[in-house]
Amino acid sequence: MKKINIFFLFSSILISKYSMGQKWNDECVGYYQMNLPSELEVAVYPINSLISPAKEPRSDYGILIQRTKKPEITFGTKSRESNLNRFQADFSEFYYEKFKVGISSKNPSVINLLEYKKNTISDYEFIAASGRQLEKRDSELFDEPLPSEMESNRVYGFLIKDYNNAFSTYELRGYTLNISSGHRLYKFWSKKDDYLDDKSQTAENQWHKKEPEVKSLLSRFSPRELYEVPNKQGFCIPYGFIANDSGHESHNMAVTYRLKDHPDVTILFQTLTSDPGPGNNRPKFDMNEKEYVTEFWNRIYGAKFRNIKLYGKGFSYPKIDGRKAVAAFAKFTRYDKSVDYGYVAYVKGKTPDEPTIMFFIMRKGTQATVNPPFDHQELEKMAEHIVASIKKR
C-alpha cells in the first residue's frame, strides 16, 4: 500500500489556496504597465548604503583611494544583504536618458538631507586629497611634472547648489542630482561629458551649462507609491515618475520584484531601447527572439546550472504589446541538486523608437521560508497572466 506524503499534500493545499486568493494590481515600468501580484517588494539601493555606507577601505600602494562600500541594488533594507538577496536582483538596471538612476529603500524616519549633503562634501574632498597624493606619487615615480595646484583644483573641484528638497553636485564633466521625498532618496548620476584638452571644463561652467536641465528634471519628477500608475505622459521608475518627456527617451529600465510571502519567486521586467545603450545586462541585438531566449537559458542564466531543459509547453509565442514574442518555460537542476523552474519571454524592438522587452519569472526554492516552494504549474500560469497584461500606458 502506498503511503501519502503529508508534507506534499499540505504543500499542495497551501499553494492552491495561494493561487485562488491571488490579488493583482497594475504597476508601471518605463512607458509600459502590467498586472502584477499584490504584496511585492522591489530591489533597490538600501538607504543605509547611500546615507551611511559601511566601511570598505581600499588602498593603492599605501594611498587610501576608497573609504566605504559602493552601493548595490538588492532586496532588503541593509547595506550588507546576503548574497542570495543580491543574486536575485542581479539583472536590475536603472538607466533613463543620460542618467544612471538610484532609488533607495524607505527610511523609517525623515531623511536628514543637510547631513547627507555634508557627507557628500566630505566624499568629494576625500577624492580630491587622494587624487593629489596619487599625482605626487606618480610624478616622483615616473619623473613627470606635477600638475599645478590650480590645475588640480580644476580637475577635482566641485560645486553644490541647493533646490527644493534636493541638491546637485556639479563636477568637471558631469553632475549628480539628489532628491529627497522625505523617506526615500533618488539619485540621478549624469553621463560624463567627453574630456576636452583645452581645459575649459570646470565645475562652475558645468553648473552654468547644465542647471537648466537639472531644473527641468526637478519640475517633472515626482515620487509615487508601488501600484500607483500615473495617467499622464511620462516615464515610470521604481517609486518615481518623470512627466512630460518625449515618450521615446533612450533607457534601460530593468526592475526586479519579489513576492513577500514567497521570497523564492522573483519577477523581472526590462524595457530598453536599441543598442548601443546604457547598462550591462543588455540582450544581444544581432540575435532573433528565439536565438536569444535559447542563449539566455543556456549561457546567461543557465550557465550556473547542472542541467536544464524545456518543460511543459516548451517554446510558446505570446503577444506582448501586440507584438509576437518568444517564451520558454524551463526546469533546471542547480549544482546543489535542488530543482527549480523559470519562464522567460522576449520581444525585440524593430525600430529605434520601439523598445525591446525582456520578462522573466524565476523560482529559487531554497529561498522559501514560511511557505513551501511555489508550485511550478502556478508559476507558469502567473507568468502567462503577467505577459498577457503588458501594454503601453
C-alpha positions as CSV (number, residue, x, y, z in Angstrom):
1,M,0.0,0.0,0.0
2,K,1.4,3.4,-1.0
3,K,1.9,6.0,1.7
4,I,0.7,9.6,1.2
5,N,3.4,12.2,1.8
6,I,1.7,14.5,4.2
7,F,4.2,17.4,3.6
8,F,3.5,17.5,-0.1
9,L,-0.3,17.1,0.4
10,F,-0.1,20.1,2.8
11,S,2.0,22.0,0.3
12,S,-0.5,21.4,-2.5
13,I,-3.3,22.7,-0.3
14,L,-1.3,25.8,0.6
15,I,-0.3,26.6,-2.9
16,S,-3.9,26.0,-4.2
17,K,-5.2,28.4,-1.7
18,Y,-2.5,30.9,-2.6
19,S,-3.4,30.8,-6.3
20,M,-7.1,31.1,-5.6
21,G,-6.7,34.1,-3.3
22,Q,-4.1,35.9,-5.5
23,K,-4.8,39.6,-5.8
24,W,-3.4,41.7,-8.7
25,N,-2.5,45.4,-9.1
26,D,-1.4,47.5,-12.1
27,E,2.2,48.7,-11.9
28,C,4.3,50.6,-14.5
29,V,7.9,50.4,-15.7
30,G,9.1,52.9,-18.3
31,Y,6.3,53.6,-20.8
32,Y,4.6,50.3,-20.0
33,Q,2.2,48.9,-17.4
34,M,1.3,45.4,-16.4
35,N,-0.7,43.4,-13.9
36,L,1.4,42.2,-11.0
37,P,0.7,40.3,-7.8
38,S,0.0,42.4,-4.8
39,E,2.4,42.4,-1.8
40,L,5.6,42.7,-3.7
41,E,9.0,44.1,-2.7
42,V,11.3,45.9,-5.2
43,A,15.0,45.5,-5.5
44,V,16.5,49.0,-5.0
45,Y,19.5,50.5,-3.2
46,P,19.3,50.1,0.6
47,I,19.0,53.6,2.1
48,N,21.9,53.0,4.5
49,S,24.2,52.1,1.6
50,L,23.7,55.7,0.4
51,I,23.4,57.9,3.5
52,S,25.7,55.9,5.8
53,P,27.6,53.3,3.8
54,A,29.6,50.5,5.5
55,K,33.4,51.0,5.7
56,E,35.3,49.2,3.0
57,P,38.8,50.9,2.6
58,R,40.9,50.2,-0.4
59,S,44.5,51.4,-0.9
60,D,46.8,51.8,-3.9
61,Y,50.3,51.1,-2.7
62,G,49.7,52.9,0.6
63,I,47.4,55.6,-0.6
64,L,43.8,55.3,0.5
65,I,41.6,55.6,-2.5
66,Q,38.3,54.3,-1.2
67,R,36.7,54.6,2.3
68,T,33.3,53.0,2.0
69,K,31.4,50.2,0.2
70,K,29.8,51.1,-3.1
71,P,26.0,50.7,-3.1
72,E,24.4,47.8,-4.9
73,I,20.8,47.0,-5.9
74,T,19.4,44.3,-3.7
75,F,16.4,43.1,-1.8
76,G,16.1,44.1,1.9
77,T,17.0,47.3,3.7
78,K,20.5,46.6,5.0
79,S,23.7,47.8,3.2
80,R,25.2,44.3,3.6
81,E,22.5,41.9,2.5
82,S,23.0,38.2,1.9
83,N,24.5,37.0,-1.4
84,L,21.2,35.4,-2.2
85,N,19.3,38.7,-1.9
86,R,21.8,40.3,-4.2
87,F,21.8,37.4,-6.6
88,Q,18.1,37.6,-7.0
89,A,18.4,41.3,-8.1
90,D,21.4,40.6,-10.4
91,F,19.6,41.7,-13.6
92,S,18.3,45.0,-12.3
93,E,19.4,48.2,-14.2
94,F,18.1,51.7,-13.8
95,Y,19.1,54.0,-16.7
96,Y,17.0,56.8,-18.2
97,E,18.0,59.2,-20.9
98,K,21.5,60.4,-19.9
99,F,21.2,59.2,-16.3
100,K,22.0,56.3,-14.2
101,V,19.3,56.3,-11.6
102,G,19.5,55.4,-7.9
103,I,16.3,54.7,-5.9
104,S,16.6,53.9,-2.2
105,S,14.6,51.8,0.1
106,K,12.3,53.6,2.5
107,N,13.9,55.1,5.5
108,P,11.9,54.7,8.8
109,S,12.5,58.4,9.7
110,V,12.7,61.5,7.5
111,I,16.0,61.7,5.7
112,N,18.3,64.4,7.0
113,L,19.2,66.0,3.7
114,L,21.6,68.5,5.3
115,E,23.6,65.8,7.0
116,Y,23.7,63.8,3.7
117,K,25.0,66.9,1.9
118,K,27.8,67.3,4.5
119,N,28.7,63.6,3.9
120,T,28.7,64.2,0.2
121,I,31.1,67.2,0.6
122,S,33.4,65.0,2.7
123,D,33.4,62.4,0.0
124,Y,34.4,64.9,-2.7
125,E,37.1,66.4,-0.5
126,F,38.5,62.9,0.1
127,I,38.6,62.2,-3.6
128,A,40.5,65.4,-4.2
129,A,43.0,64.7,-1.5
130,S,43.5,61.2,-2.6
131,G,43.9,62.3,-6.3
132,R,46.5,64.8,-5.3
133,Q,48.5,62.2,-3.4
134,L,48.4,59.9,-6.5
135,E,49.6,62.8,-8.7
136,K,52.6,63.4,-6.4
137,R,53.5,59.7,-6.2
138,D,53.3,59.3,-10.0
139,S,55.4,62.4,-10.5
140,E,58.1,61.0,-8.4
141,L,58.0,57.5,-9.8
142,F,57.9,58.5,-13.5
143,D,59.8,61.7,-13.2
144,E,56.9,63.7,-14.7
145,P,55.9,67.3,-13.9
146,L,53.4,67.6,-11.1
147,P,50.2,69.4,-12.2
148,S,49.9,72.8,-10.7
149,E,47.6,73.4,-7.7
150,M,45.3,75.4,-9.9
151,E,45.0,72.6,-12.4
152,S,44.4,70.1,-9.6
153,N,41.7,72.3,-8.2
154,R,40.1,72.5,-11.7
155,V,40.1,68.7,-12.1
156,Y,38.9,67.8,-8.6
157,G,36.8,70.9,-8.0
158,F,33.0,70.7,-7.3
159,L,30.1,73.0,-6.7
160,I,26.9,72.3,-4.7
161,K,23.6,74.0,-5.4
162,D,20.5,73.7,-3.3
163,Y,17.0,73.2,-4.6
164,N,13.6,72.4,-3.0
165,N,14.2,69.1,-1.1
166,A,17.2,68.5,-3.4
167,F,20.8,69.5,-4.1
168,S,23.0,68.9,-7.1
169,T,26.8,68.4,-7.1
170,Y,28.4,69.8,-10.3
171,E,31.8,68.5,-11.3
172,L,34.3,68.9,-14.2
173,R,32.4,66.7,-16.6
174,G,29.0,65.9,-15.1
175,Y,26.7,66.3,-12.1
176,T,24.7,64.3,-9.6
177,L,21.2,65.3,-8.6
178,N,20.0,64.2,-5.2
179,I,16.2,64.4,-4.4
180,S,14.5,63.5,-1.1
181,S,10.9,62.6,-0.9
182,G,11.1,62.6,2.8
183,H,11.7,58.9,3.5
184,R,13.2,57.9,0.2
185,L,16.3,59.2,-1.7
186,Y,16.6,59.5,-5.5
187,K,19.9,60.0,-7.3
188,F,20.4,60.9,-10.9
189,W,24.1,60.4,-12.0
190,S,24.5,62.2,-15.3
191,K,26.6,60.8,-18.1
192,K,30.1,62.2,-18.2
193,D,30.9,64.7,-20.9
194,D,33.8,63.9,-23.2
195,Y,37.1,65.3,-21.8
196,L,38.4,68.4,-23.6
197,D,42.1,69.1,-23.8
198,D,41.6,72.9,-23.9
199,K,41.0,72.8,-20.1
200,S,37.8,74.9,-20.4
201,Q,35.8,72.4,-18.3
202,T,35.2,73.4,-14.7
203,A,32.6,72.7,-12.1
204,E,31.3,76.3,-12.4
205,N,31.0,76.0,-16.2
206,Q,29.2,72.7,-15.7
207,W,26.7,74.4,-13.4
208,H,26.0,77.3,-15.8
209,K,25.6,74.8,-18.7
210,K,23.6,72.0,-17.0
211,E,21.4,73.8,-14.4
212,P,18.6,74.3,-16.8
213,E,18.2,70.6,-17.4
214,V,18.5,69.9,-13.6
215,K,15.7,72.4,-13.0
216,S,13.6,70.8,-15.8
217,L,14.1,67.3,-14.3
218,L,13.2,68.6,-10.8
219,S,10.0,70.2,-12.2
220,R,8.9,67.0,-13.9
221,F,9.9,64.4,-11.3
222,S,7.5,63.2,-8.6
223,P,7.7,60.3,-6.1
224,R,5.0,57.6,-6.3
225,E,3.9,54.5,-4.4
226,L,4.1,51.0,-5.8
227,Y,1.0,50.3,-7.9
228,E,0.4,54.0,-8.3
229,V,0.2,54.3,-12.1
230,P,0.1,57.9,-13.5
231,N,-2.4,58.7,-16.2
232,K,-0.3,61.3,-18.0
233,Q,2.6,61.1,-20.4
234,G,5.9,60.2,-18.8
235,F,8.4,57.5,-17.7
236,C,8.0,55.3,-14.6
237,I,10.9,54.3,-12.4
238,P,10.5,52.3,-9.2
239,Y,8.7,54.6,-6.7
240,G,9.0,57.6,-9.1
241,F,7.7,59.2,-12.3
242,I,9.2,61.7,-14.8
243,A,6.4,63.5,-16.5
244,N,6.1,65.1,-20.0
245,D,9.1,63.7,-21.7
246,S,9.3,62.8,-25.4
247,G,7.7,59.4,-25.0
248,H,10.7,57.7,-26.6
249,E,13.7,58.6,-24.5
250,S,16.7,56.1,-24.5
251,H,16.6,53.9,-21.5
252,N,17.4,50.5,-19.9
253,M,15.0,50.0,-17.0
254,A,15.1,46.5,-15.6
255,V,13.1,46.2,-12.4
256,T,13.1,43.1,-10.2
257,Y,10.2,42.3,-7.8
258,R,9.9,39.5,-5.2
259,L,6.8,38.1,-3.6
260,K,6.7,38.9,0.1
261,D,5.1,35.7,1.2
262,H,7.1,33.7,-1.4
263,P,10.7,35.1,-1.5
264,D,11.6,32.1,-3.7
265,V,9.8,33.9,-6.6
266,T,11.3,36.9,-8.4
267,I,9.8,38.7,-11.4
268,L,11.8,40.9,-13.8
269,F,10.5,43.3,-16.3
270,Q,13.0,45.1,-18.6
271,T,12.3,47.7,-21.3
272,L,15.3,49.1,-23.2
273,T,16.0,51.0,-26.4
274,S,18.2,49.8,-29.2
275,D,21.9,49.1,-28.9
276,P,24.2,50.8,-28.2
277,G,22.8,51.9,-24.9
278,P,23.4,52.1,-21.2
279,G,23.8,49.3,-18.7
280,N,25.4,45.9,-18.7
281,N,22.5,43.4,-18.9
282,R,21.5,44.0,-22.5
283,P,20.2,41.4,-24.9
284,K,22.3,40.6,-28.0
285,F,20.6,42.6,-30.7
286,D,22.2,40.5,-33.5
287,M,20.0,37.6,-32.4
288,N,16.4,37.0,-33.1
289,E,13.9,36.3,-30.3
290,K,14.2,32.5,-30.3
291,E,18.0,32.6,-30.5
292,Y,18.2,35.0,-27.6
293,V,15.8,33.0,-25.3
294,T,17.9,29.9,-26.1
295,E,21.1,31.9,-25.3
296,F,19.6,33.2,-22.1
297,W,18.7,29.7,-20.8
298,N,21.9,28.0,-22.0
299,R,24.6,30.7,-21.2
300,I,23.4,33.8,-19.5
301,Y,21.2,32.4,-16.7
302,G,21.6,28.7,-17.2
303,A,25.4,28.6,-17.1
304,K,25.0,28.3,-13.3
305,F,23.0,25.1,-13.5
306,R,24.0,21.4,-13.6
307,N,21.2,20.6,-16.0
308,I,18.4,22.5,-17.8
309,K,15.6,21.5,-20.2
310,L,12.4,23.0,-21.6
311,Y,9.4,21.9,-19.6
312,G,5.6,21.9,-20.0
313,K,4.7,23.9,-23.2
314,G,8.4,24.5,-24.1
315,F,8.6,27.3,-26.5
316,S,5.5,29.5,-26.9
317,Y,4.7,32.7,-28.8
318,P,2.6,35.1,-26.7
319,K,1.8,38.6,-27.7
320,I,3.5,41.5,-25.8
321,D,2.1,44.9,-26.5
322,G,0.6,43.5,-29.7
323,R,3.9,42.1,-30.9
324,K,4.8,38.4,-31.3
325,A,7.3,37.4,-28.6
326,V,9.1,34.1,-27.9
327,A,8.8,32.5,-24.5
328,A,10.1,29.3,-22.9
329,F,9.4,27.6,-19.6
330,A,12.3,25.5,-18.2
331,K,13.1,23.1,-15.5
332,F,16.7,23.2,-14.1
333,T,18.8,21.5,-11.6
334,R,21.3,23.6,-9.7
335,Y,24.7,22.4,-8.6
336,D,23.4,21.8,-5.1
337,K,21.0,19.3,-6.8
338,S,17.9,21.5,-6.0
339,V,15.3,21.6,-8.8
340,D,13.7,24.9,-9.9
341,Y,11.7,26.4,-12.7
342,G,11.5,29.6,-14.7
343,Y,9.8,31.4,-17.5
344,V,11.3,33.8,-20.0
345,A,9.6,36.0,-22.6
346,Y,11.4,38.3,-25.1
347,V,10.4,40.6,-27.9
348,K,12.9,42.6,-29.9
349,G,12.3,46.2,-30.8
350,K,12.3,46.6,-34.6
351,T,12.7,50.3,-34.8
352,P,14.7,52.9,-32.7
353,D,11.5,54.1,-31.0
354,E,10.2,50.6,-30.3
355,P,11.6,49.2,-27.0
356,T,12.9,45.7,-26.6
357,I,11.1,43.9,-23.7
358,M,12.5,41.1,-21.6
359,F,10.5,39.4,-18.9
360,F,11.2,36.5,-16.6
361,I,9.8,34.9,-13.5
362,M,12.1,32.6,-11.6
363,R,11.8,30.2,-8.6
364,K,14.7,29.5,-6.2
365,G,13.2,27.0,-3.8
366,T,15.9,27.3,-1.2
367,Q,14.7,30.9,-0.6
368,A,11.2,29.7,0.5
369,T,10.7,30.5,4.2
370,V,7.3,30.3,5.7
371,N,5.6,28.7,2.7
372,P,6.8,25.7,0.7
373,P,8.4,26.4,-2.7
374,F,5.9,27.9,-5.2
375,D,4.2,25.3,-7.4
376,H,5.8,25.2,-10.9
377,Q,2.4,25.0,-12.7
378,E,1.2,28.0,-10.8
379,L,4.4,29.8,-11.7
380,E,3.8,29.3,-15.4
381,K,0.2,30.5,-15.0
382,M,1.4,33.6,-13.2
383,A,4.0,34.3,-15.9
384,E,1.4,34.0,-18.7
385,H,-1.1,36.2,-16.8
386,I,1.5,39.0,-16.5
387,V,2.8,38.7,-20.1
388,A,-0.7,38.9,-21.4
389,S,-1.3,42.1,-19.4
390,I,1.7,44.1,-20.7
391,K,0.8,47.2,-22.7
392,K,1.8,50.7,-23.4
393,R,0.4,53.2,-20.8
